[in-house]
Amino acid sequence: MKNKRPLAFSNEEPASLTKLEYFTAMAMQGLLSNPSYNNIANTKNIANSSIVFAKATLEALEKEAKNG
């Protein structure tokens, strides 16, 4: 079955990440690299925050593309 979601690296199918997965990973990397982030023990919070940031980024990019 083909992945119908937009891929971050489309020339690397089938092992490619979706844009959401890629931006989530980047957001998580940023959160985990912040030494002042004191909620590191709460992995569920980190994962959820990463997804929220990634979705907001994708929404902003879509809005920018439409308004061009």
PDB file of N, CA, C and O in Angstrom:
ATOM      1  N   MET A   1       0.833  -1.178   0.000  1.00  0.00           N
ATOM      2  CA  MET A   1       0.000   0.000   0.000  1.00  0.00           C
ATOM      3  C   MET A   1       0.879   1.243   0.000  1.00  0.00           C
ATOM      4  O   MET A   1       1.814   1.345   0.794  1.00  0.00           O
ATOM      5  N   LYS A   2       0.586   2.173  -0.874  1.00  0.00           N
ATOM      6  CA  LYS A   2       1.348   3.412  -0.977  1.00  0.00           C
ATOM      7  C   LYS A   2       0.895   4.416   0.069  1.00  0.00           C
ATOM      8  O   LYS A   2      -0.292   4.523   0.376  1.00  0.00           O
ATOM      9  N   ASN A   3       1.851   5.144   0.606  1.00  0.00           N
ATOM     10  CA  ASN A   3       1.563   6.200   1.563  1.00  0.00           C
ATOM     11  C   ASN A   3       1.015   7.400   0.795  1.00  0.00           C
ATOM     12  O   ASN A   3       1.695   7.922  -0.089  1.00  0.00           O
ATOM     13  N   LYS A   4      -0.188   7.844   1.111  1.00  0.00           N
ATOM     14  CA  LYS A   4      -0.808   8.946   0.379  1.00  0.00           C
ATOM     15  C   LYS A   4      -0.574  10.295   1.034  1.00  0.00           C
ATOM     16  O   LYS A   4      -1.007  11.324   0.514  1.00  0.00           O
ATOM     17  N   ARG A   5       0.115  10.298   2.185  1.00  0.00           N
ATOM     18  CA  ARG A   5       0.424  11.554   2.849  1.00  0.00           C
ATOM     19  C   ARG A   5       1.657  12.181   2.202  1.00  0.00           C
ATOM     20  O   ARG A   5       2.488  11.464   1.643  1.00  0.00           O
ATOM     21  N   PRO A   6       1.792  13.521   2.269  1.00  0.00           N
ATOM     22  CA  PRO A   6       2.967  14.157   1.657  1.00  0.00           C
ATOM     23  C   PRO A   6       4.247  13.702   2.348  1.00  0.00           C
ATOM     24  O   PRO A   6       4.319  13.657   3.576  1.00  0.00           O
ATOM     25  N   LEU A   7       5.241  13.370   1.557  1.00  0.00           N
ATOM     26  CA  LEU A   7       6.492  12.876   2.093  1.00  0.00           C
ATOM     27  C   LEU A   7       7.526  13.979   2.210  1.00  0.00           C
ATOM     28  O   LEU A   7       7.563  14.898   1.391  1.00  0.00           O
ATOM     29  N   ALA A   8       8.355  13.887   3.218  1.00  0.00           N
ATOM     30  CA  ALA A   8       9.420  14.863   3.408  1.00  0.00           C
ATOM     31  C   ALA A   8      10.536  14.658   2.398  1.00  0.00           C
ATOM     32  O   ALA A   8      11.136  15.623   1.926  1.00  0.00           O
ATOM     33  N   PHE A   9      10.817  13.398   2.062  1.00  0.00           N
ATOM     34  CA  PHE A   9      11.887  13.059   1.131  1.00  0.00           C
ATOM     35  C   PHE A   9      11.309  12.116   0.086  1.00  0.00           C
ATOM     36  O   PHE A   9      11.496  10.902   0.176  1.00  0.00           O
ATOM     37  N   SER A  10      10.623  12.651  -0.885  1.00  0.00           N
ATOM     38  CA  SER A  10       9.865  11.824  -1.821  1.00  0.00           C
ATOM     39  C   SER A  10      10.736  10.933  -2.696  1.00  0.00           C
ATOM     40  O   SER A  10      10.235   9.944  -3.232  1.00  0.00           O
ATOM     41  N   ASN A  11      11.996  11.238  -2.860  1.00  0.00           N
ATOM     42  CA  ASN A  11      12.855  10.401  -3.699  1.00  0.00           C
ATOM     43  C   ASN A  11      13.398   9.186  -2.949  1.00  0.00           C
ATOM     44  O   ASN A  11      14.185   8.419  -3.504  1.00  0.00           O
ATOM     45  N   GLU A  12      12.987   9.005  -1.697  1.00  0.00           N
ATOM     46  CA  GLU A  12      13.482   7.898  -0.898  1.00  0.00           C
ATOM     47  C   GLU A  12      12.384   6.910  -0.528  1.00  0.00           C
ATOM     48  O   GLU A  12      12.484   6.250   0.505  1.00  0.00           O
ATOM     49  N   GLU A  13      11.353   6.792  -1.331  1.00  0.00           N
ATOM     50  CA  GLU A  13      10.270   5.856  -1.027  1.00  0.00           C
ATOM     51  C   GLU A  13      10.787   4.433  -1.029  1.00  0.00           C
ATOM     52  O   GLU A  13      11.724   4.163  -1.781  1.00  0.00           O
ATOM     53  N   PRO A  14      10.275   3.527  -0.274  1.00  0.00           N
ATOM     54  CA  PRO A  14       9.139   3.645   0.638  1.00  0.00           C
ATOM     55  C   PRO A  14       9.527   4.006   2.057  1.00  0.00           C
ATOM     56  O   PRO A  14       8.655   4.066   2.923  1.00  0.00           O
ATOM     57  N   ALA A  15      10.799   4.248   2.332  1.00  0.00           N
ATOM     58  CA  ALA A  15      11.248   4.500   3.696  1.00  0.00           C
ATOM     59  C   ALA A  15      11.137   5.962   4.109  1.00  0.00           C
ATOM     60  O   ALA A  15      11.668   6.340   5.154  1.00  0.00           O
ATOM     61  N   SER A  16      10.477   6.776   3.337  1.00  0.00           N
ATOM     62  CA  SER A  16      10.394   8.201   3.616  1.00  0.00           C
ATOM     63  C   SER A  16       9.483   8.511   4.781  1.00  0.00           C
ATOM     64  O   SER A  16       8.545   7.771   5.077  1.00  0.00           O
ATOM     65  N   LEU A  17       9.776   9.615   5.432  1.00  0.00           N
ATOM     66  CA  LEU A  17       8.909  10.152   6.472  1.00  0.00           C
ATOM     67  C   LEU A  17       7.910  11.112   5.842  1.00  0.00           C
ATOM     68  O   LEU A  17       8.194  11.742   4.824  1.00  0.00           O
ATOM     69  N   THR A  18       6.743  11.216   6.457  1.00  0.00           N
ATOM     70  CA  THR A  18       5.823  12.257   6.026  1.00  0.00           C
ATOM     71  C   THR A  18       6.360  13.587   6.535  1.00  0.00           C
ATOM     72  O   THR A  18       7.231  13.622   7.405  1.00  0.00           O
ATOM     73  N   LYS A  19       5.842  14.668   5.994  1.00  0.00           N
ATOM     74  CA  LYS A  19       6.257  15.977   6.488  1.00  0.00           C
ATOM     75  C   LYS A  19       5.927  16.120   7.965  1.00  0.00           C
ATOM     76  O   LYS A  19       6.719  16.674   8.726  1.00  0.00           O
ATOM     77  N   LEU A  20       4.763  15.625   8.377  1.00  0.00           N
ATOM     78  CA  LEU A  20       4.384  15.701   9.784  1.00  0.00           C
ATOM     79  C   LEU A  20       5.368  14.926  10.658  1.00  0.00           C
ATOM     80  O   LEU A  20       5.777  15.415  11.712  1.00  0.00           O
ATOM     81  N   GLU A  21       5.744  13.740  10.236  1.00  0.00           N
ATOM     82  CA  GLU A  21       6.700  12.950  11.011  1.00  0.00           C
ATOM     83  C   GLU A  21       8.068  13.636  11.070  1.00  0.00           C
ATOM     84  O   GLU A  21       8.721  13.637  12.114  1.00  0.00           O
ATOM     85  N   TYR A  22       8.491  14.210   9.967  1.00  0.00           N
ATOM     86  CA  TYR A  22       9.788  14.891   9.921  1.00  0.00           C
ATOM     87  C   TYR A  22       9.798  16.128  10.820  1.00  0.00           C
ATOM     88  O   TYR A  22      10.723  16.318  11.610  1.00  0.00           O
ATOM     89  N   PHE A  23       8.763  16.970  10.696  1.00  0.00           N
ATOM     90  CA  PHE A  23       8.705  18.171  11.529  1.00  0.00           C
ATOM     91  C   PHE A  23       8.524  17.829  13.003  1.00  0.00           C
ATOM     92  O   PHE A  23       9.023  18.542  13.873  1.00  0.00           O
ATOM     93  N   THR A  24       7.814  16.741  13.286  1.00  0.00           N
ATOM     94  CA  THR A  24       7.678  16.292  14.674  1.00  0.00           C
ATOM     95  C   THR A  24       9.042  15.900  15.237  1.00  0.00           C
ATOM     96  O   THR A  24       9.381  16.262  16.363  1.00  0.00           O
ATOM     97  N   ALA A  25       9.811  15.170  14.462  1.00  0.00           N
ATOM     98  CA  ALA A  25      11.145  14.762  14.905  1.00  0.00           C
ATOM     99  C   ALA A  25      12.040  15.977  15.136  1.00  0.00           C
ATOM    100  O   ALA A  25      12.800  16.013  16.104  1.00  0.00           O
ATOM    101  N   MET A  26      11.953  16.966  14.255  1.00  0.00           N
ATOM    102  CA  MET A  26      12.775  18.165  14.414  1.00  0.00           C
ATOM    103  C   MET A  26      12.363  18.966  15.648  1.00  0.00           C
ATOM    104  O   MET A  26      13.214  19.481  16.372  1.00  0.00           O
ATOM    105  N   ALA A  27      11.055  19.068  15.882  1.00  0.00           N
ATOM    106  CA  ALA A  27      10.568  19.770  17.069  1.00  0.00           C
ATOM    107  C   ALA A  27      11.014  19.043  18.338  1.00  0.00           C
ATOM    108  O   ALA A  27      11.426  19.672  19.312  1.00  0.00           O
ATOM    109  N   MET A  28      10.928  17.704  18.313  1.00  0.00           N
ATOM    110  CA  MET A  28      11.340  16.927  19.480  1.00  0.00           C
ATOM    111  C   MET A  28      12.835  17.093  19.729  1.00  0.00           C
ATOM    112  O   MET A  28      13.267  17.209  20.876  1.00  0.00           O
ATOM    113  N   GLN A  29      13.611  17.105  18.675  1.00  0.00           N
ATOM    114  CA  GLN A  29      15.050  17.297  18.811  1.00  0.00           C
ATOM    115  C   GLN A  29      15.345  18.650  19.468  1.00  0.00           C
ATOM    116  O   GLN A  29      16.208  18.757  20.339  1.00  0.00           O
ATOM    117  N   GLY A  30      14.611  19.677  19.034  1.00  0.00           N
ATOM    118  CA  GLY A  30      14.802  20.993  19.630  1.00  0.00           C
ATOM    119  C   GLY A  30      14.425  21.028  21.101  1.00  0.00           C
ATOM    120  O   GLY A  30      15.147  21.599  21.918  1.00  0.00           O
ATOM    121  N   LEU A  31      13.300  20.421  21.439  1.00  0.00           N
ATOM    122  CA  LEU A  31      12.886  20.385  22.847  1.00  0.00           C
ATOM    123  C   LEU A  31      13.905  19.648  23.708  1.00  0.00           C
ATOM    124  O   LEU A  31      14.256  20.108  24.795  1.00  0.00           O
ATOM    125  N   LEU A  32      14.374  18.512  23.225  1.00  0.00           N
ATOM    126  CA  LEU A  32      15.306  17.711  24.010  1.00  0.00           C
ATOM    127  C   LEU A  32      16.695  18.342  24.112  1.00  0.00           C
ATOM    128  O   LEU A  32      17.447  18.045  25.040  1.00  0.00           O
ATOM    129  N   SER A  33      17.031  19.205  23.168  1.00  0.00           N
ATOM    130  CA  SER A  33      18.354  19.838  23.205  1.00  0.00           C
ATOM    131  C   SER A  33      18.385  21.078  24.090  1.00  0.00           C
ATOM    132  O   SER A  33      19.453  21.640  24.333  1.00  0.00           O
ATOM    133  N   ASN A  34      17.229  21.506  24.571  1.00  0.00           N
ATOM    134  CA  ASN A  34      17.147  22.709  25.392  1.00  0.00           C
ATOM    135  C   ASN A  34      17.476  22.364  26.844  1.00  0.00           C
ATOM    136  O   ASN A  34      16.688  21.684  27.502  1.00  0.00           O
ATOM    137  N   PRO A  35      18.628  22.818  27.361  1.00  0.00           N
ATOM    138  CA  PRO A  35      19.015  22.465  28.728  1.00  0.00           C
ATOM    139  C   PRO A  35      18.087  23.054  29.795  1.00  0.00           C
ATOM    140  O   PRO A  35      18.049  22.551  30.918  1.00  0.00           O
ATOM    141  N   SER A  36      17.352  24.095  29.467  1.00  0.00           N
ATOM    142  CA  SER A  36      16.452  24.691  30.458  1.00  0.00           C
ATOM    143  C   SER A  36      15.074  24.037  30.464  1.00  0.00           C
ATOM    144  O   SER A  36      14.219  24.400  31.272  1.00  0.00           O
ATOM    145  N   TYR A  37      14.853  23.079  29.572  1.00  0.00           N
ATOM    146  CA  TYR A  37      13.571  22.370  29.536  1.00  0.00           C
ATOM    147  C   TYR A  37      13.584  21.354  30.669  1.00  0.00           C
ATOM    148  O   TYR A  37      14.243  20.319  30.571  1.00  0.00           O
ATOM    149  N   ASN A  38      12.853  21.647  31.750  1.00  0.00           N
ATOM    150  CA  ASN A  38      12.945  20.830  32.952  1.00  0.00           C
ATOM    151  C   ASN A  38      11.885  19.740  33.031  1.00  0.00           C
ATOM    152  O   ASN A  38      11.775  19.074  34.060  1.00  0.00           O
ATOM    153  N   ASN A  39      11.112  19.540  31.989  1.00  0.00           N
ATOM    154  CA  ASN A  39      10.064  18.535  32.012  1.00  0.00           C
ATOM    155  C   ASN A  39      10.469  17.309  31.191  1.00  0.00           C
ATOM    156  O   ASN A  39       9.622  16.650  30.588  1.00  0.00           O
ATOM    157  N   ILE A  40      11.752  17.016  31.173  1.00  0.00           N
ATOM    158  CA  ILE A  40      12.282  15.948  30.335  1.00  0.00           C
ATOM    159  C   ILE A  40      11.758  14.580  30.744  1.00  0.00           C
ATOM    160  O   ILE A  40      11.685  13.678  29.909  1.00  0.00           O
ATOM    161  N   ALA A  41      11.393  14.406  32.007  1.00  0.00           N
ATOM    162  CA  ALA A  41      10.910  13.109  32.479  1.00  0.00           C
ATOM    163  C   ALA A  41       9.539  12.766  31.918  1.00  0.00           C
ATOM    164  O   ALA A  41       9.152  11.598  31.888  1.00  0.00           O
ATOM    165  N   ASN A  42       8.814  13.766  31.480  1.00  0.00           N
ATOM    166  CA  ASN A  42       7.468  13.528  30.980  1.00  0.00           C
ATOM    167  C   ASN A  42       7.519  13.326  29.468  1.00  0.00           C
ATOM    168  O   ASN A  42       7.306  14.265  28.701  1.00  0.00           O
ATOM    169  N   THR A  43       7.800  12.111  29.053  1.00  0.00           N
ATOM    170  CA  THR A  43       7.974  11.827  27.629  1.00  0.00           C
ATOM    171  C   THR A  43       6.684  12.029  26.836  1.00  0.00           C
ATOM    172  O   THR A  43       6.729  12.431  25.673  1.00  0.00           O
ATOM    173  N   LYS A  44       5.546  11.758  27.451  1.00  0.00           N
ATOM    174  CA  LYS A  44       4.272  11.958  26.758  1.00  0.00           C
ATOM    175  C   LYS A  44       4.071  13.440  26.445  1.00  0.00           C
ATOM    176  O   LYS A  44       3.567  13.783  25.376  1.00  0.00           O
ATOM    177  N   ASN A  45       4.458  14.309  27.358  1.00  0.00           N
ATOM    178  CA  ASN A  45       4.351  15.748  27.134  1.00  0.00           C
ATOM    179  C   ASN A  45       5.270  16.197  25.998  1.00  0.00           C
ATOM    180  O   ASN A  45       4.883  17.012  25.161  1.00  0.00           O
ATOM    181  N   ILE A  46       6.466  15.668  25.980  1.00  0.00           N
ATOM    182  CA  ILE A  46       7.422  16.017  24.916  1.00  0.00           C
ATOM    183  C   ILE A  46       6.886  15.572  23.560  1.00  0.00           C
ATOM    184  O   ILE A  46       6.937  16.329  22.590  1.00  0.00           O
ATOM    185  N   ALA A  47       6.374  14.345  23.491  1.00  0.00           N
ATOM    186  CA  ALA A  47       5.834  13.830  22.235  1.00  0.00           C
ATOM    187  C   ALA A  47       4.641  14.662  21.769  1.00  0.00           C
ATOM    188  O   ALA A  47       4.563  15.041  20.600  1.00  0.00           O
ATOM    189  N   ASN A  48       3.724  14.943  22.672  1.00  0.00           N
ATOM    190  CA  ASN A  48       2.539  15.726  22.302  1.00  0.00           C
ATOM    191  C   ASN A  48       2.903  17.146  21.885  1.00  0.00           C
ATOM    192  O   ASN A  48       2.355  17.668  20.914  1.00  0.00           O
ATOM    193  N   SER A  49       3.820  17.771  22.610  1.00  0.00           N
ATOM    194  CA  SER A  49       4.252  19.127  22.256  1.00  0.00           C
ATOM    195  C   SER A  49       4.914  19.142  20.883  1.00  0.00           C
ATOM    196  O   SER A  49       4.704  20.069  20.101  1.00  0.00           O
ATOM    197  N   SER A  50       5.700  18.136  20.593  1.00  0.00           N
ATOM    198  CA  SER A  50       6.372  18.039  19.296  1.00  0.00           C
ATOM    199  C   SER A  50       5.363  17.956  18.162  1.00  0.00           C
ATOM    200  O   SER A  50       5.540  18.592  17.123  1.00  0.00           O
ATOM    201  N   ILE A  51       4.315  17.181  18.355  1.00  0.00           N
ATOM    202  CA  ILE A  51       3.275  17.053  17.336  1.00  0.00           C
ATOM    203  C   ILE A  51       2.534  18.368  17.157  1.00  0.00           C
ATOM    204  O   ILE A  51       2.234  18.761  16.030  1.00  0.00           O
ATOM    205  N   VAL A  52       2.236  19.051  18.256  1.00  0.00           N
ATOM    206  CA  VAL A  52       1.549  20.353  18.177  1.00  0.00           C
ATOM    207  C   VAL A  52       2.387  21.352  17.387  1.00  0.00           C
ATOM    208  O   VAL A  52       1.864  22.053  16.520  1.00  0.00           O
ATOM    209  N   PHE A  53       3.683  21.422  17.680  1.00  0.00           N
ATOM    210  CA  PHE A  53       4.564  22.344  16.956  1.00  0.00           C
ATOM    211  C   PHE A  53       4.639  21.983  15.468  1.00  0.00           C
ATOM    212  O   PHE A  53       4.619  22.862  14.606  1.00  0.00           O
ATOM    213  N   ALA A  54       4.725  20.695  15.184  1.00  0.00           N
ATOM    214  CA  ALA A  54       4.815  20.247  13.791  1.00  0.00           C
ATOM    215  C   ALA A  54       3.542  20.594  13.019  1.00  0.00           C
ATOM    216  O   ALA A  54       3.613  21.090  11.894  1.00  0.00           O
ATOM    217  N   LYS A  55       2.390  20.336  13.616  1.00  0.00           N
ATOM    218  CA  LYS A  55       1.124  20.648  12.945  1.00  0.00           C
ATOM    219  C   LYS A  55       0.986  22.152  12.716  1.00  0.00           C
ATOM    220  O   LYS A  55       0.507  22.580  11.665  1.00  0.00           O
ATOM    221  N   ALA A  56       1.402  22.949  13.689  1.00  0.00           N
ATOM    222  CA  ALA A  56       1.341  24.403  13.524  1.00  0.00           C
ATOM    223  C   ALA A  56       2.247  24.859  12.384  1.00  0.00           C
ATOM    224  O   ALA A  56       1.889  25.759  11.624  1.00  0.00           O
ATOM    225  N   THR A  57       3.408  24.244  12.265  1.00  0.00           N
ATOM    226  CA  THR A  57       4.324  24.578  11.174  1.00  0.00           C
ATOM    227  C   THR A  57       3.704  24.245   9.826  1.00  0.00           C
ATOM    228  O   THR A  57       3.751  25.054   8.900  1.00  0.00           O
ATOM    229  N   LEU A  58       3.124  23.058   9.713  1.00  0.00           N
ATOM    230  CA  LEU A  58       2.485  22.663   8.450  1.00  0.00           C
ATOM    231  C   LEU A  58       1.321  23.577   8.090  1.00  0.00           C
ATOM    232  O   LEU A  58       1.153  23.938   6.925  1.00  0.00           O
ATOM    233  N   GLU A  59       0.518  23.954   9.080  1.00  0.00           N
ATOM    234  CA  GLU A  59      -0.600  24.873   8.828  1.00  0.00           C
ATOM    235  C   GLU A  59      -0.089  26.227   8.350  1.00  0.00           C
ATOM    236  O   GLU A  59      -0.653  26.814   7.427  1.00  0.00           O
ATOM    237  N   ALA A  60       0.976  26.723   8.975  1.00  0.00           N
ATOM    238  CA  ALA A  60       1.548  28.007   8.562  1.00  0.00           C
ATOM    239  C   ALA A  60       2.111  27.933   7.142  1.00  0.00           C
ATOM    240  O   ALA A  60       1.959  28.871   6.360  1.00  0.00           O
ATOM    241  N   LEU A  61       2.757  26.823   6.815  1.00  0.00           N
ATOM    242  CA  LEU A  61       3.303  26.653   5.471  1.00  0.00           C
ATOM    243  C   LEU A  61       2.184  26.582   4.418  1.00  0.00           C
ATOM    244  O   LEU A  61       2.309  27.158   3.337  1.00  0.00           O
ATOM    245  N   GLU A  62       1.099  25.879   4.738  1.00  0.00           N
ATOM    246  CA  GLU A  62      -0.042  25.815   3.819  1.00  0.00           C
ATOM    247  C   GLU A  62      -0.653  27.199   3.613  1.00  0.00           C
ATOM    248  O   GLU A  62      -0.988  27.574   2.490  1.00  0.00           O
ATOM    249  N   LYS A  63      -0.795  27.946   4.689  1.00  0.00           N
ATOM    250  CA  LYS A  63      -1.360  29.294   4.608  1.00  0.00           C
ATOM    251  C   LYS A  63      -0.472  30.185   3.750  1.00  0.00           C
ATOM    252  O   LYS A  63      -0.958  30.945   2.912  1.00  0.00           O
ATOM    253  N   GLU A  64       0.826  30.084   3.969  1.00  0.00           N
ATOM    254  CA  GLU A  64       1.782  30.884   3.198  1.00  0.00           C
ATOM    255  C   GLU A  64       1.732  30.515   1.718  1.00  0.00           C
ATOM    256  O   GLU A  64       1.808  31.395   0.860  1.00  0.00           O
ATOM    257  N   ALA A  65       1.607  29.236   1.411  1.00  0.00           N
ATOM    258  CA  ALA A  65       1.549  28.786   0.022  1.00  0.00           C
ATOM    259  C   ALA A  65       0.276  29.304  -0.667  1.00  0.00           C
ATOM    260  O   ALA A  65       0.313  29.662  -1.844  1.00  0.00           O
ATOM    261  N   LYS A  66      -0.830  29.343   0.054  1.00  0.00           N
ATOM    262  CA  LYS A  66      -2.077  29.836  -0.512  1.00  0.00           C
ATOM    263  C   LYS A  66      -2.046  31.337  -0.737  1.00  0.00           C
ATOM    264  O   LYS A  66      -2.590  31.838  -1.721  1.00  0.00           O
ATOM    265  N   ASN A  67      -1.402  32.055   0.185  1.00  0.00           N
ATOM    266  CA  ASN A  67      -1.349  33.514   0.083  1.00  0.00           C
ATOM    267  C   ASN A  67      -0.184  33.990  -0.769  1.00  0.00           C
ATOM    268  O   ASN A  67      -0.124  35.156  -1.158  1.00  0.00           O
ATOM    269  N   GLY A  68       0.736  33.088  -1.054  1.00  0.00           N
ATOM    270  CA  GLY A  68       1.864  33.244  -1.905  1.00  0.00           C
ATOM    271  C   GLY A  68       2.603  34.470  -1.976  1.00  0.00           C
ATOM    272  O   GLY A  68       3.574  34.563  -2.727  1.00  0.00           O
TER     273      GLY A  68
END
